[in-house]
Amino acid sequence: MISRYQIGNAQTIGCRSVQSNYFSTTYTDNGDLFAVLADGTIDHANGRKAAVTAVEYCVDSFLRNPRAYTSQFMLETAINANRRIQDAIFTGKNPRLSLTMILFTDESLQYFNVGVNKICLYNGHNEQILGSNANNSHSSGICGLSPKNIVYILSAGAHTDAHPMERIKIIESKKKLFDKTQAIIESVKVKGLNNQMNATALLIEVVK
């Protein structure tokens, strides 16, 4: 089966001592694509453990129930992932976890977001932030997709320390998708900020 999507990813640890961003992508037998990014927001092993625990739980939940993955199911999965984290971390401060899930099915995108990650859609003309609602603790929804659309998940360290116009210029360049992702993270690193957080960019292009 020829994939309907191209994927690129890049990360930097910034000035932190622990990389607490973790992500994964997986396909179903019929070619649907599921992606998840988690960010544990404290700089020690608990943040890393929380992110890994959440991502692994979300992927396992999706693979066991791919047809059930509605927005409500994503919310329930996020709640259950948080319970897993609380069970796994017995001492110290529990991380505040940012968690993003997206599911590509046919010509649509289903998404869920809680925390400070961003989901963006480039439609060939401009960048649209999906599910951004300051009045809700989480956001979810569904939108249509067309060939050549690019969807990207950005951790806080990636979207707060690079101007949107920088990002759009990279997205519109002739670079390959993987190289575009590397360039987004490089645009963060080149600033040399003293308080640079972990930064992760995950780009997915609809190729047909």
N, C-alpha and C positions, 0 to 999 in steps of 0.2 A: 504494500500500500504506500503510495506517495503521500507524504505529509502535506496537509493544507497550511502548515504554519512553519515559520522560521523563528528560532529562539536565539537571543543573545543575552549574556549576563556579565556583570563585572562588580567587583567589590574593592573597598579599601578599609583598613582597620582604623585609619585616622590617627588620632593621638591616644586612643584607648589601648589598654593592655589586653583586652579580650574582644574577639569578634563575636558579638552577640546577635548578628543578623544571620538568618538561616532560611533557605528557600528550596523548593523542589518543583519539578514539572513532571507530569505523567500523562500518558495517552490511554484511552480505552481502545477496545478492539475495533470499534467503528471509526476511530480517528478523532474523537472529541479530545480536547486538551484541557487539563486542569493544572493550575499553577497556584502556589501558596508562598507567601513571604511573611516571616515572623521576625519581630525585633524586640528582644528583651532589653529594657532601657537602663539597666545598671551595669557598671563596669566590673563584674566579677563572674565567677563560674555559674552562679544562679541565673544570670541573664542568658548566658549561652545555653544552659540546660533547659530553661523555659522555652527558648526559641526552637531548639531541636525537638523537645517533647511535643510542642504544639504542631509543628510541621509534620512530624511523623504520624501523629494522631489524625490530622486532617487528611493526609494522603491515604492512610489505611481506611478511614471512614468513607472516603470517596470511592476507592476501589471496591469496597464491599457493597456500596449503594449508589452506583453512578446514575441510575435513572431517578433516584429520589432527590437529587441535589437541586432543590429549589432554594430561594432566598431564606425561607424559614428553616430549612434543613441546615444551611450554612450557619445561621445564628445558633441553632442547637449544637452544631459541631463545635463552634467557638466556645460556647459555654462549657461543654464537656471537656474540651481541651484545657480550659482554665482549671477545671477540677483536677485533671490529671497533673497539672503543674503544682497545684496546692498539695496534692498527695505525695508528689515526688520530692518537694523541697521542705525539709523538716525544720531547718534552722536558718537564721538570717532573714534578711528582708526579701519578701517576694517581689519579683520584677513587675513593673507595669508593662504589659505585653501589647504591642501593636500587631494586629493580625489581618492579613489580606488574602482573600481567595477569589479567583476568577475561573470561570468555566466557559470555554468556547464550544458551542454546539451549532453545527451547520452555519447559518448566517447571523448568529446572535452571540452576545456576550452576557453572561450572568455574573454579577459581582457582589462581594461583601467586604466591608472594611470597618475595622474598629481601631482607634488609636491614631497615630500620627503619620502612618504611611499614606502615600497618594497613589490613586489609580488615574492614569491619563490616557486619552484617546487622541491620536493624530489622524485626522480624516483626509489628509492631503492638502488642507488649507490652513487649519489652525489646531491648537491644542485645547482639548476639553477635559476638565477635571470631573471625574465621575463620582457621584455619591458624596460630594462635599456638603455637609450640613452641620454647622456649628451647634445647632439646637438639639441634635440627637447624639447619643453615645455611640451609635453605630449607623452605618448606611448600607443600603443594598438596592439592587435594581437590575434591569435588563435593558440592553440597547442593541440596535442592529449593527451589523458589520458589513463592509464591502472589501473586495480584494485591494490590497496595498494599504489598508488601514494598519496602523501600528498601535498596539496597546502596551503601556509600560507601567510597571509597579516600581515606585521609588520609596526607599526608606527615608526617614526624616533627614538624615545626613546627606542624602543625594538631592532632595528637592529644596531644602532650605538654603543650601550653600552654593547653588547654581541658579542664575537668573533664568526665567522661562525662555527669554529670547536666545540665550546661549544654547539651551536645550533644543529649541525649534531649529536653530541654524544647523545643529548637528544632525537632527532627525531628517532634515531636508537635503543633507549632503549626499554625494554619490557613493559614500562608503558602504561596505557590506554591513549587515545588521550587527554582527558581533563587534565590528570595529566602531560602530556608532555607540554601542554600549560602553566600550572601553573609553571612548572619547568623552562621554558624559561624566564618568568617574574621574577621568584625568582633569576635566574642567573644575572639579571640586578640589582635587589634590594640589593643583598648580597654585591655588590661592594660599596654601601654607598656613591655614588658620590654626591658632594655638589651641582652640577648643574643638577641633574637627572631630565629629562623631564618626562611628562606623557608617559607611555609606554603601548601599547596594542598589543597583539598577537591573531590572529584568525586562527586556523588550521582546515582544512577540508580534510578528507581522503576519497578516493574513495574505497568503500568496495566491490563493485561488478560491 
